[in-house]
Amino acid sequence: MSSILGLIGRDKELFGADIAANEKNLSKIVNCSRFLVLGGAGSIGQAVTKEIFKRNPAKLHVVDISENNLVELVRDIRSSFGYIDGEFRTFALDIGSLEYDAFFQADGQYDYILNLSALKHVRSEKDPYTLMRMVDVNVFNTDKTLQQAIDSGVKKYFCVSTDKAANPVNMMGASKRIMEMFLMRRSLEIDISTARFANVAFSDGSLLHGFNQRLEKRQPIVAPNDVRRYFVTPKESGELCLMSCIFGDNRDIFFPKLSENLHLISFADIAVKYLEEKGLEPVLCGSEGEVRELVKTLPEQGKWPCLFTGSDTTGEKDFEEFYTDRETLDMERYVNLGIIKNDAEFDERLLGEFESRIAALKHGLAWTKEDLVQLFFNMIPDFGHKETGKYLDSKM
């Protein structure tokens, strides 16, 4: 933990005061409750699962599509925490599948459902097929599991949103904004809370996680030098989700307050800190060819080639924000947690139109990215989508 904190430019955990002030009540509620964590083997899902597990829940079921990540989650938990008195089980299932529906119908007895499953990469909007899957996972799987929660009498449903849903400029952020609209509709029948938070440092598939992979594979470090982001640690992401799930009122969105404890840092700056912590000297290069060539010889000298460039890919947001000036905030309840308070505002006609248009496109087995972008604009008229024609998959 201290290592990650140092790399993102901090010396203390963000939510320590809020967790400490609420720990007794938090542990008491978790201890007598039954939990289902969806997407529980991803980076945030694992962090949430650990936060629940260590407070000895009555029941904890974890579902994820990744069999390998579930195995690692169990090994990690057994190695760190051991066992609980309650029931702890994992299931390698696709939430959108018939098998998942059968699993839920056979049990379904939960007090809290936490949905951490998502397609989170901006790069997923590069083709129309992955983009449609993003709509399925981020919007329709959420809506389906929400309806199942309502039907089985679940007390509370938690779902992760994203800071990129505030004034979205990419399709991932916009899909989460649309998901929030569907949540508002269901909030008339079940209590729902969510969280928007910063980038999770070294989460699976992230650029920072890629630094580990590059060193392991003896490959150069490449990062943008003009993109600055807020970061939380995996543990902090778990704490934020659990606090929102347990203590959030219906329709609340929790987010980290911007304070002296949370500040912007560039990927290039983190790369330099990362290499220095590994005892390596960063060597700045001018081209992809140069870094690929130098990585053959520099590591033996305690040096590592780096390429830091400007960002020009589709969907990159110039700055990060957790809320808009149109949203109502509660900044008093917690020390480092802010809360967006929402009314149940949604347009039933628009939601129905979105559902029917997506269904029609799927039925025809043919759609373009433009079809989906237009649908997103119908839902979010001020959607700031900018298409540059360039995507991360075309770069190192």
C-alpha positions as CSV (number, residue, x, y, z in Angstrom):
1,M,0.0,0.0,0.0
2,S,2.7,2.5,1.0
3,S,4.5,1.7,-2.3
4,I,1.4,2.5,-4.4
5,L,0.7,5.7,-2.3
6,G,4.2,7.0,-3.0
7,L,4.0,6.3,-6.7
8,I,0.8,8.4,-7.0
9,G,2.3,11.2,-4.9
10,R,0.6,10.6,-1.5
11,D,1.8,9.6,1.9
12,K,-1.5,8.6,3.6
13,E,-4.7,6.8,2.8
14,L,-7.7,8.9,1.6
15,F,-10.6,7.5,3.6
16,G,-8.9,6.5,6.8
17,A,-10.8,9.0,9.0
18,D,-14.2,8.1,7.5
19,I,-13.6,4.4,7.8
20,A,-12.4,4.8,11.4
21,A,-15.4,6.9,12.4
22,N,-17.9,4.4,11.0
23,E,-16.1,1.1,11.5
24,K,-18.2,-0.2,14.4
25,N,-21.4,0.3,12.6
26,L,-20.0,-0.9,9.3
27,S,-18.7,-4.1,10.8
28,K,-21.9,-4.8,12.6
29,I,-24.0,-4.4,9.4
30,V,-21.6,-6.5,7.3
31,N,-21.4,-9.2,9.9
32,C,-25.1,-10.0,9.8
33,S,-25.7,-9.5,6.1
34,R,-25.7,-11.6,2.9
35,F,-23.7,-10.2,-0.1
36,L,-23.5,-11.0,-3.8
37,V,-20.6,-9.3,-5.6
38,L,-20.9,-9.3,-9.4
39,G,-17.7,-8.8,-11.4
40,G,-16.0,-9.6,-8.1
41,A,-12.7,-10.8,-9.6
42,G,-11.7,-7.6,-11.3
43,S,-9.4,-5.1,-9.5
44,I,-12.2,-3.1,-7.9
45,G,-14.3,-6.2,-7.4
46,Q,-11.5,-8.0,-5.5
47,A,-10.9,-4.9,-3.4
48,V,-14.6,-4.8,-2.5
49,T,-14.7,-8.5,-1.8
50,K,-11.8,-8.2,0.6
51,E,-13.4,-5.3,2.5
52,I,-16.6,-7.4,3.0
53,F,-14.7,-10.6,3.8
54,K,-12.5,-9.2,6.5
55,R,-15.6,-8.0,8.3
56,N,-16.9,-11.6,8.6
57,P,-20.2,-11.5,6.6
58,A,-23.0,-14.0,7.1
59,K,-22.8,-14.9,3.4
60,L,-20.6,-13.8,0.5
61,H,-21.0,-15.0,-3.1
62,V,-18.7,-13.8,-5.8
63,V,-19.5,-14.0,-9.5
64,D,-17.1,-13.2,-12.4
65,I,-16.6,-14.3,-16.0
66,S,-12.9,-14.8,-15.4
67,E,-12.2,-18.2,-14.0
68,N,-8.5,-17.5,-13.5
69,N,-9.1,-14.2,-11.6
70,L,-11.5,-16.0,-9.3
71,V,-8.8,-18.6,-8.5
72,E,-6.4,-15.8,-7.6
73,L,-9.0,-14.0,-5.5
74,V,-9.5,-17.1,-3.4
75,R,-5.8,-17.7,-3.0
76,D,-5.3,-14.0,-2.1
77,I,-8.1,-14.1,0.5
78,R,-7.0,-17.4,2.1
79,S,-3.4,-16.1,2.3
80,S,-4.4,-12.7,3.8
81,F,-7.5,-13.3,5.9
82,G,-8.1,-17.1,6.2
83,Y,-11.7,-18.0,6.7
84,I,-15.0,-16.6,7.9
85,D,-17.9,-18.2,9.9
86,G,-20.3,-17.5,7.1
87,E,-20.6,-19.0,3.6
88,F,-18.0,-17.9,1.0
89,R,-18.3,-19.2,-2.5
90,T,-17.2,-18.1,-6.0
91,F,-18.9,-18.8,-9.4
92,A,-17.4,-18.4,-12.8
93,L,-20.4,-17.1,-14.7
94,D,-21.3,-14.6,-17.4
95,I,-23.9,-12.3,-15.8
96,G,-25.7,-12.0,-19.1
97,S,-26.1,-15.7,-19.4
98,L,-28.9,-18.2,-18.9
99,E,-26.7,-20.1,-16.4
100,Y,-26.4,-17.0,-14.3
101,D,-30.2,-16.6,-14.3
102,A,-30.5,-20.2,-13.1
103,F,-28.0,-19.6,-10.4
104,F,-29.8,-16.5,-9.2
105,Q,-33.2,-18.2,-9.3
106,A,-31.8,-21.2,-7.2
107,D,-30.6,-18.8,-4.5
108,G,-31.3,-15.1,-4.8
109,Q,-31.3,-14.6,-1.0
110,Y,-29.1,-11.5,-0.5
111,D,-29.4,-8.3,1.5
112,Y,-26.9,-6.4,-0.7
113,I,-25.9,-6.9,-4.4
114,L,-22.8,-5.0,-5.5
115,N,-22.3,-4.8,-9.3
116,L,-18.7,-4.1,-10.2
117,S,-18.8,-5.7,-13.7
118,A,-18.1,-3.2,-16.6
119,L,-16.3,-2.7,-19.8
120,K,-14.2,0.2,-18.6
121,H,-11.7,0.9,-21.4
122,V,-12.1,3.9,-23.7
123,R,-10.4,1.7,-26.4
124,S,-13.5,-0.5,-26.4
125,E,-15.3,2.0,-28.6
126,K,-13.0,1.5,-31.5
127,D,-15.3,-1.1,-33.3
128,P,-19.1,-1.4,-33.3
129,Y,-19.2,-5.0,-31.9
130,T,-17.1,-4.3,-28.7
131,L,-19.1,-1.1,-28.4
132,M,-22.4,-3.0,-28.4
133,R,-21.0,-5.4,-25.8
134,M,-20.2,-2.3,-23.7
135,V,-23.8,-1.3,-23.9
136,D,-24.9,-4.8,-23.0
137,V,-22.6,-5.1,-20.0
138,N,-22.7,-1.5,-18.7
139,V,-26.5,-0.9,-19.3
140,F,-28.6,-4.0,-19.9
141,N,-26.9,-6.5,-17.6
142,T,-27.2,-3.9,-14.9
143,D,-30.9,-3.4,-15.6
144,K,-31.5,-7.2,-15.7
145,T,-29.7,-7.9,-12.4
146,L,-31.6,-4.9,-10.8
147,Q,-34.9,-6.4,-11.8
148,Q,-33.8,-9.7,-10.4
149,A,-32.9,-8.0,-7.1
150,I,-36.3,-6.3,-6.9
151,D,-38.1,-9.6,-7.6
152,S,-36.2,-11.4,-4.8
153,G,-36.5,-8.7,-2.2
154,V,-32.9,-7.5,-2.0
155,K,-32.5,-4.6,0.4
156,K,-29.9,-2.6,-1.5
157,Y,-28.3,-2.6,-5.0
158,F,-24.9,-0.9,-5.5
159,C,-23.4,-0.2,-8.8
160,V,-20.1,1.5,-9.9
161,S,-20.4,4.5,-12.2
162,T,-17.4,6.5,-13.3
163,D,-16.1,10.1,-13.1
164,K,-16.2,9.9,-16.9
165,A,-20.1,9.9,-16.6
166,A,-19.9,13.6,-15.6
167,N,-20.1,15.5,-18.8
168,P,-18.9,12.5,-20.8
169,V,-16.7,12.8,-23.9
170,N,-16.3,9.1,-24.6
171,M,-18.7,6.2,-25.3
172,M,-17.6,4.4,-22.1
173,G,-18.5,7.4,-19.9
174,A,-21.7,7.9,-21.9
175,S,-22.7,4.3,-21.4
176,K,-22.3,4.7,-17.6
177,R,-24.3,8.0,-17.8
178,I,-27.1,6.1,-19.6
179,M,-26.8,3.3,-17.0
180,E,-27.4,5.9,-14.3
181,M,-30.7,6.9,-16.1
182,F,-31.8,3.2,-16.0
183,L,-30.9,3.1,-12.3
184,M,-33.1,6.1,-11.6
185,R,-36.1,4.3,-13.1
186,R,-35.5,1.2,-10.9
187,S,-34.9,3.4,-7.8
188,L,-38.6,3.7,-7.5
189,E,-38.7,0.0,-6.5
190,I,-35.4,-0.6,-4.7
191,D,-32.8,1.4,-2.9
192,I,-29.8,2.1,-5.1
193,S,-26.5,3.8,-4.5
194,T,-23.4,4.2,-6.7
195,A,-19.9,5.6,-6.7
196,R,-17.9,7.7,-9.1
197,F,-14.2,7.6,-8.5
198,A,-10.8,8.3,-9.8
199,N,-8.5,5.9,-11.7
200,V,-7.6,2.9,-9.6
201,A,-3.8,2.7,-9.5
202,F,-2.4,-0.5,-11.0
203,S,-5.8,-2.0,-11.7
204,D,-6.0,-4.9,-14.2
205,G,-5.5,-3.6,-17.8
206,S,-4.6,-0.1,-16.8
207,L,-1.5,1.7,-18.1
208,L,0.1,1.5,-14.7
209,H,-0.5,-2.2,-14.5
210,G,1.1,-2.4,-17.9
211,F,4.3,-1.0,-16.4
212,N,4.7,-4.2,-14.4
213,Q,4.1,-6.3,-17.6
214,R,6.6,-4.2,-19.6
215,L,9.4,-4.8,-17.1
216,E,8.6,-8.5,-16.8
217,K,8.7,-8.8,-20.6
218,R,11.7,-6.5,-21.0
219,Q,9.8,-4.0,-23.0
220,P,10.0,-0.2,-23.0
221,I,7.8,2.0,-20.9
222,V,5.5,4.3,-22.9
223,A,3.1,6.9,-21.4
224,P,1.4,10.2,-22.2
225,N,3.1,13.2,-20.7
226,D,0.1,15.6,-21.1
227,V,-2.7,13.5,-19.4
228,R,-3.0,14.1,-15.7
229,R,-5.4,12.0,-13.6
230,Y,-6.6,11.5,-10.0
231,F,-5.7,8.1,-8.5
232,V,-7.0,6.0,-5.7
233,T,-5.5,2.7,-4.4
234,P,-7.3,-0.6,-4.9
235,K,-8.0,-0.7,-1.2
236,E,-9.5,2.8,-1.3
237,S,-11.7,1.8,-4.2
238,G,-13.1,-1.1,-2.1
239,E,-13.7,1.2,0.9
240,L,-15.5,3.8,-1.3
241,C,-17.8,1.2,-2.8
242,L,-18.6,-0.5,0.6
243,M,-19.3,2.9,2.3
244,S,-21.7,3.9,-0.5
245,C,-23.4,0.4,-0.5
246,I,-24.0,0.3,3.3
247,F,-24.5,4.0,4.1
248,G,-25.7,5.6,0.9
249,D,-29.3,6.8,0.8
250,N,-31.4,5.9,-2.3
251,R,-30.0,7.4,-5.5
252,D,-26.8,8.7,-3.7
253,I,-23.6,8.8,-5.7
254,F,-20.4,8.8,-3.5
255,F,-17.1,10.3,-4.8
256,P,-13.7,11.3,-3.3
257,K,-13.5,14.9,-2.3
258,L,-10.8,16.9,-4.0
259,S,-8.5,17.9,-1.2
260,E,-4.8,18.3,-0.5
261,N,-4.9,14.4,-0.1
262,L,-6.0,13.8,-3.7
263,H,-4.2,15.6,-6.5
264,L,-3.6,15.3,-10.2
265,I,-0.5,13.5,-11.4
266,S,0.7,12.6,-15.0
267,F,1.3,9.1,-16.2
268,A,4.8,10.1,-17.2
269,D,5.6,11.3,-13.7
270,I,4.3,8.0,-12.2
271,A,6.5,6.1,-14.8
272,V,9.6,7.9,-13.6
273,K,8.7,7.3,-9.9
274,Y,8.0,3.6,-10.7
275,L,11.3,3.0,-12.4
276,E,13.2,4.8,-9.7
277,E,11.5,2.7,-7.0
278,K,12.7,-0.4,-9.0
279,G,16.3,1.0,-8.9
280,L,16.3,1.9,-12.6
281,E,17.2,5.2,-14.3
282,P,14.6,6.3,-16.9
283,V,16.2,7.2,-20.3
284,L,13.9,9.4,-22.4
285,C,13.8,8.5,-26.1
286,G,12.4,10.1,-29.2
287,S,10.7,7.3,-31.1
288,E,9.2,3.9,-30.9
289,G,12.1,2.5,-32.9
290,E,14.6,3.9,-30.5
291,V,13.0,2.6,-27.3
292,R,12.6,-0.9,-28.9
293,E,16.3,-0.9,-29.8
294,L,17.6,0.4,-26.5
295,V,15.7,-2.0,-24.4
296,K,18.0,-4.7,-25.7
297,T,21.0,-3.1,-24.0
298,L,20.0,-0.5,-21.3
299,P,18.6,-2.8,-18.6
300,E,22.0,-4.3,-17.9
301,Q,23.2,-0.8,-17.1
302,G,20.4,-0.2,-14.6
303,K,18.6,2.0,-17.1
304,W,15.2,1.7,-18.8
305,P,14.1,3.3,-22.1
306,C,10.9,5.5,-22.0
307,L,8.8,7.2,-24.6
308,F,6.6,10.0,-23.3
309,T,4.4,11.7,-25.9
310,G,1.3,13.8,-26.2
311,S,-2.1,12.1,-26.3
312,D,-4.2,12.3,-29.5
313,T,-6.6,9.3,-29.2
314,T,-10.4,9.3,-29.2
315,G,-12.2,9.7,-25.9
316,E,-9.4,11.2,-23.8
317,K,-10.9,13.8,-21.4
318,D,-8.9,17.0,-20.9
319,F,-9.7,17.0,-17.1
320,E,-11.5,14.8,-14.6
321,E,-14.6,15.8,-12.7
322,F,-16.8,13.8,-10.3
323,Y,-19.9,16.0,-10.5
324,T,-21.4,18.8,-12.7
325,D,-22.6,22.2,-11.7
326,R,-26.2,20.9,-12.2
327,E,-25.9,18.3,-9.4
328,T,-26.8,18.7,-5.7
329,L,-24.0,17.9,-3.3
330,D,-23.6,16.9,0.4
331,M,-20.0,17.8,1.4
332,E,-20.6,17.8,5.1
333,R,-21.4,14.2,6.0
334,Y,-17.9,12.7,5.6
335,V,-14.4,14.0,5.8
336,N,-13.1,12.8,2.4
337,L,-16.3,11.5,0.8
338,G,-18.7,13.7,-1.1
339,I,-22.2,12.7,-2.0
340,I,-24.3,13.7,-5.0
341,K,-28.0,13.7,-4.1
342,N,-30.4,12.7,-6.9
343,D,-34.1,12.9,-7.5
344,A,-35.7,10.1,-9.5
345,E,-35.4,12.0,-12.8
346,F,-35.6,9.9,-16.0
347,D,-37.5,10.0,-19.3
348,E,-39.5,6.8,-19.6
349,R,-40.1,7.4,-23.4
350,L,-36.3,7.9,-24.0
351,L,-35.4,4.8,-22.1
352,G,-38.0,2.7,-23.9
353,E,-36.8,4.1,-27.3
354,F,-33.2,3.2,-26.4
355,E,-34.2,-0.4,-25.5
356,S,-36.2,-0.9,-28.7
357,R,-33.6,0.6,-31.0
358,I,-30.8,-1.6,-29.5
359,A,-33.0,-4.7,-29.7
360,A,-33.7,-3.9,-33.4
361,L,-30.1,-3.4,-34.3
362,K,-29.2,-6.7,-32.6
363,H,-32.0,-8.6,-34.3
364,G,-30.7,-7.5,-37.7
365,L,-27.2,-8.6,-36.7
366,A,-25.8,-5.4,-38.4
367,W,-25.0,-2.0,-36.9
368,T,-22.3,0.7,-37.2
369,K,-20.5,2.7,-34.6
370,E,-22.4,5.7,-36.0
371,D,-25.8,4.0,-35.2
372,L,-24.7,3.7,-31.6
373,V,-23.2,7.2,-31.4
374,Q,-26.5,8.7,-32.6
375,L,-28.4,6.7,-30.1
376,F,-26.1,8.0,-27.3
377,F,-26.7,11.6,-28.6
378,N,-30.4,11.0,-28.4
379,M,-30.0,10.1,-24.7
380,I,-27.4,12.7,-23.9
381,P,-28.0,15.8,-26.1
382,D,-24.9,17.6,-24.8
383,F,-22.6,14.5,-25.2
384,G,-19.2,15.9,-26.0
385,H,-18.0,13.0,-28.1
386,K,-14.9,13.8,-30.2
387,E,-13.8,11.3,-32.9
388,T,-10.1,11.7,-33.8
389,G,-9.9,8.4,-35.7
390,K,-7.0,7.3,-33.5
391,Y,-7.2,4.6,-30.8
392,L,-4.9,3.3,-28.2
393,D,-4.6,-0.1,-29.9
394,S,-2.7,1.6,-32.7
395,K,0.0,2.7,-30.3
396,M,2.6,1.1,-28.1
